[in-house]
């Protein structure tokens, strides 16, 4: 991890859950973090809790479902840092609803945040690296086991699963595209199983079917540890896909 110390990482959806855990771990590793979220209040309180050797946190407010706000976000990154060296595409949402009768608005929300925001952030991240003449960096897309398998559980999650399958395809496509350019920028799809996050808790609470999940869950720190592992591999090692699932409870 020493080669990343003092470098800059962008973490989307950084104010809670997996994003907050990743932000904390990166800072503790001495990496400067630009944490963006619609409500970055929790991030503003984080820096004071960190050890003296931690990286510097910059909390920025941004609604990633709106392209104009993403573009402004990366303009601010360019103005303050020139570029970022690591991009963690973590922001996403799950809105329950059957494919046969759900509202279009929920599908559009998931497309905007889970897919388009990931694509736009990746594009702007790569533009800044190219502008500064850099050919190294790392993009980690927070995917899901639902991006590889359809789970027939008692919830309307199939459209969410479809967006995560698209993340799987887009990650593979970007790896191929960068490989053709002989780029040294690395790309990883990180696919957790069930994680104990505020999003999952809200879905559990609001579900008309009652409790959806009863099995063991991962914690945000487990995913953050996986991010550190991915970043800590030597330059000759590329982790293109990492899947993590909860062990027996």
C-alpha positions in Angstrom: 0.0 0.0 0.0 3.0 2.3 0.3 2.8 3.4 -3.3 -0.7 4.8 -2.7 0.2 6.8 0.4 -0.3 10.5 -0.3 -2.3 9.8 -3.5 -5.9 10.8 -4.0 -8.9 8.5 -4.1 -12.5 9.4 -5.0 -15.2 7.4 -3.2 -18.8 7.9 -4.3 -21.7 7.2 -1.9 -19.2 7.8 0.8 -21.4 9.0 3.7 -22.8 5.7 4.9 -22.5 1.9 4.7 -19.9 0.4 2.4 -18.7 3.8 1.1 -18.1 5.2 4.6 -16.2 2.1 5.6 -14.0 2.3 2.5 -13.4 6.0 3.0 -12.3 5.4 6.6 -9.9 2.5 5.7 -8.3 4.5 2.8 -7.7 7.5 5.1 -6.2 5.2 7.7 -3.9 3.9 5.1 -2.6 7.4 4.4 -4.5 8.0 1.2 -6.2 11.3 0.7 -9.9 10.8 0.0 -12.5 12.9 -1.9 -15.7 11.6 -0.4 -18.9 12.6 -2.3 -22.5 12.1 -1.3 -25.8 13.9 -1.4 -25.5 14.5 2.4 -21.8 14.5 3.4 -22.5 15.5 7.0 -21.1 12.3 8.5 -17.9 12.7 6.5 -17.3 16.2 7.9 -17.1 14.7 11.3 -14.8 11.8 10.3 -11.5 13.6 10.0 -11.4 14.5 13.7 -11.7 10.8 14.6 -8.7 9.7 12.5 -5.1 9.1 13.7 -2.4 11.8 12.9 -0.9 9.7 10.1 -4.2 9.5 8.2 -4.8 11.0 4.8 -6.7 14.2 4.3 -10.5 14.0 3.7 -12.4 16.4 1.4 -16.1 16.0 1.7 -18.1 17.2 -1.3 -21.8 17.3 -1.8 -23.0 15.9 -5.1 -26.1 14.2 -6.5 -24.6 11.6 -8.8 -28.0 10.9 -10.4 -27.5 14.3 -12.2 -24.7 14.4 -14.8 -24.2 18.2 -14.4 -23.3 17.7 -10.7 -20.9 14.9 -11.6 -19.1 17.2 -14.1 -18.9 19.9 -11.5 -17.5 17.4 -9.0 -14.7 16.4 -11.3 -14.0 20.1 -12.2 -13.5 20.7 -8.5 -11.2 17.6 -8.2 -9.2 19.0 -11.2 -8.9 22.4 -9.6 -7.8 21.1 -6.2 -5.9 17.9 -7.0 -5.2 17.9 -10.8 -6.5 14.3 -10.9 -7.3 11.3 -8.7 -5.4 8.1 -8.7 -8.1 5.8 -7.4 -11.8 5.7 -8.2 -14.2 3.7 -6.0 -17.6 3.6 -7.8 -19.7 2.7 -4.8 -22.9 4.8 -5.1 -26.0 2.8 -5.9 -29.5 2.1 -4.8 -32.0 -0.7 -4.8 -35.7 0.0 -5.3 -38.0 -3.0 -4.9 -40.7 -3.8 -7.4 -41.8 -6.6 -9.7 -40.9 -6.5 -13.3 -44.6 -6.9 -14.2 -46.0 -3.9 -12.3 -43.3 -1.7 -10.8 -43.2 2.1 -11.5 -40.9 3.3 -14.3 -39.5 6.0 -12.0 -37.8 3.4 -9.8 -36.2 1.7 -12.8 -35.0 5.1 -14.1 -33.5 6.0 -10.7 -31.5 2.7 -10.5 -30.3 3.2 -14.1 -29.2 6.8 -13.4 -27.3 6.0 -10.2 -26.2 2.4 -10.6 -25.1 2.6 -14.2 -24.9 6.1 -15.7 -23.2 7.6 -12.6 -20.6 4.8 -12.7 -20.0 5.4 -16.4 -19.7 9.2 -16.1 -17.5 9.1 -13.1 -15.2 6.6 -14.8 -15.0 8.7 -18.0 -14.2 11.9 -16.1 -11.6 10.1 -13.9 -9.8 8.8 -17.0 -9.9 12.2 -18.7 -8.1 13.8 -15.8 -5.4 11.1 -15.8 -4.9 11.5 -19.5 -4.8 15.3 -19.2 -1.9 14.9 -16.7 -0.2 12.4 -18.9 -0.6 9.5 -16.5 -1.1 5.9 -17.4 -1.6 4.4 -13.9 -4.4 4.3 -11.5 -7.1 1.9 -10.3 -10.9 1.8 -10.7 -12.9 -0.4 -8.4 -16.6 -0.9 -9.2 -18.6 -2.1 -6.2 -20.7 -4.7 -7.8 -22.8 -7.5 -6.2 -23.2 -11.2 -6.3 -26.6 -10.2 -7.8 -24.6 -9.0 -10.8 -23.6 -12.7 -11.6 -26.6 -14.7 -10.5 -30.4 -14.2 -10.4 -31.7 -15.0 -6.9 -35.3 -16.1 -6.8 -36.1 -14.7 -3.4 -39.4 -13.2 -2.2 -38.6 -9.7 -3.2 -38.8 -7.6 -6.4 -35.1 -7.2 -6.9 -34.7 -8.4 -10.5 -34.3 -5.0 -12.0 -31.6 -4.1 -9.4 -29.9 -7.4 -10.3 -30.1 -6.4 -14.0 -28.2 -3.2 -13.3 -25.5 -5.1 -11.5 -25.2 -7.6 -14.4 -24.6 -4.5 -16.5 -21.8 -3.4 -14.1 -20.2 -6.8 -14.7 -20.4 -6.4 -18.4 -19.2 -2.8 -18.4 -16.2 -3.6 -16.1 -15.1 -6.4 -18.4 -15.6 -4.1 -21.4 -13.4 -1.4 -19.8 -10.7 -3.9 -19.0 -10.7 -5.0 -22.6 -10.7 -1.4 -23.9 -7.7 -0.3 -21.6 -5.9 -3.5 -22.5 -6.1 -2.7 -26.2 -4.6 0.7 -25.5 -1.8 -1.1 -23.5 -2.8 1.0 -20.5 -1.5 0.2 -17.0 -4.7 1.5 -15.4 -6.3 -1.4 -13.5 -10.0 -2.2 -13.2 -11.7 -4.4 -10.6 -15.3 -5.6 -10.1 -15.8 -6.2 -6.3 -18.9 -8.3 -5.7 -20.1 -8.7 -2.1 -22.9 -10.9 -0.9 -25.4 -9.5 1.6 -23.9 -6.6 3.6 -25.3 -5.0 6.7 -25.9 -1.4 5.5 -28.5 1.3 6.1 -29.9 0.6 2.6 -30.5 -3.1 3.5 -32.0 -2.1 6.9 -34.4 0.3 5.2 -35.5 -2.3 2.7 -36.1 -4.8 5.5 -38.1 -2.3 7.4 -40.2 -1.1 4.4 -40.8 -4.5 2.7 -44.4 -5.5 2.6 -43.2 -9.1 2.8 -41.7 -8.6 6.3 -38.1 -9.6 6.9 -36.5 -10.5 3.6 -33.1 -11.7 4.7 -32.5 -14.0 7.7 -29.0 -15.3 6.8 -25.6 -13.9 8.0 -24.4 -10.7 6.5 -21.0 -9.1 5.9 -20.1 -5.7 7.4 -18.9 -2.6 5.6 -15.4 -3.1 7.0 -15.2 -6.5 5.3 -15.6 -4.8 1.9 -13.2 -2.0 2.9 -10.6 -4.7 3.8 -11.1 -6.2 0.3 -10.5 -2.8 -1.3 -7.2 -2.6 0.6 -6.3 -6.1 -0.6 -7.0 -5.2 -4.2 -5.0 -2.0 -4.0 -2.2 -3.7 -2.2 -1.4 -6.3 -4.8 1.9 -5.7 -6.6 1.9 -4.0 -10.1 2.3 -7.3 -11.9 -1.0 -8.6 -10.3 -4.4 -7.6 -11.5 -7.5 -8.6 -9.6 -10.2 -8.2 -12.2 -13.0 -9.8 -10.1 -13.3 -10.5 -6.4 -16.4 -12.1 -4.9 -17.0 -12.1 -1.1 -19.9 -13.8 0.7 -20.7 -14.2 4.3 -19.5 -17.4 6.1 -21.7 -19.6 8.3 -23.2 -17.7 11.2 
